[in-house]
Amino acid sequence: MPKSNVRKKAVYTPPQKTSTVKVSPRWLAPVMVASWIIGIGWIAAYYIVGAEGPVFGVLHNWNLLIGFALIIFGVVLSTKWR
């Protein structure tokens, strides 16, 4: 039986990347949760108080946009959390 050829070159192995763990800033999680809570609270307060409130009466349906914008801001921040 013939002998197999021996490799003359070493097999290429790509260089190892140093795995550094990315850490999110300390302020990110509290701001994320706070924006969710404030957004939900804003919408709930608008529905409970209605248009009679001093702030809610001036903004009318823009209150929904403000609440949803805060909630979406929290979701965007959650994509940056590690």
C-alpha positions in Angstrom: 0.0 0.0 0.0 1.5 3.4 -0.9 2.3 5.8 1.8 0.3 9.1 1.9 2.0 12.3 1.2 2.9 14.4 4.2 1.9 18.0 4.2 4.8 20.3 3.7 2.9 23.5 4.7 1.2 24.2 8.0 -2.5 24.5 8.0 -3.7 28.1 8.1 -5.3 29.1 11.3 -6.7 32.7 11.6 -5.4 34.8 14.4 -7.4 34.7 17.6 -9.4 37.7 18.4 -9.2 38.9 22.0 -12.7 38.7 23.3 -13.4 41.7 25.4 -16.8 41.9 27.0 -18.6 45.0 26.1 -20.3 46.6 29.1 -23.1 49.1 28.8 -22.9 52.4 30.7 -24.3 52.5 34.2 -26.9 55.1 33.3 -28.5 53.1 30.5 -30.6 50.6 32.4 -32.2 53.1 34.7 -33.0 55.6 31.9 -34.4 52.7 29.8 -36.8 51.5 32.5 -37.7 55.1 33.6 -38.6 56.0 30.0 -40.9 53.0 29.8 -42.6 53.8 33.1 -43.0 57.5 32.4 -44.3 56.7 28.9 -46.9 54.3 30.2 -47.7 56.6 33.1 -48.2 59.6 30.8 -50.7 57.7 28.6 -52.5 56.3 31.6 -52.7 59.7 33.2 -54.0 61.2 30.0 -56.8 58.7 29.9 -57.7 59.0 33.6 -57.5 62.8 33.9 -58.7 63.5 30.3 -58.6 66.9 28.8 -59.3 68.7 32.1 -55.7 68.5 33.3 -53.5 71.6 33.1 -50.9 69.9 30.9 -53.1 67.4 29.2 -55.8 69.9 28.1 -53.3 72.0 26.1 -51.7 69.1 24.3 -54.9 67.1 23.5 -54.0 64.0 21.4 -50.3 64.9 21.3 -50.2 63.3 24.7 -50.4 59.9 23.0 -47.4 60.8 20.8 -45.4 61.9 23.9 -46.2 58.7 25.7 -45.4 56.4 22.8 -42.2 58.4 22.0 -41.0 57.7 25.5 -41.8 54.0 25.2 -40.1 53.8 21.9 -37.1 55.6 23.3 -36.9 53.0 26.0 -37.0 50.2 23.4 -34.2 51.8 21.4 -32.1 52.1 24.5 -32.8 48.4 25.2 -31.0 47.5 22.0 -27.8 49.1 23.3 -27.9 47.2 26.6 -25.3 44.5 27.0 
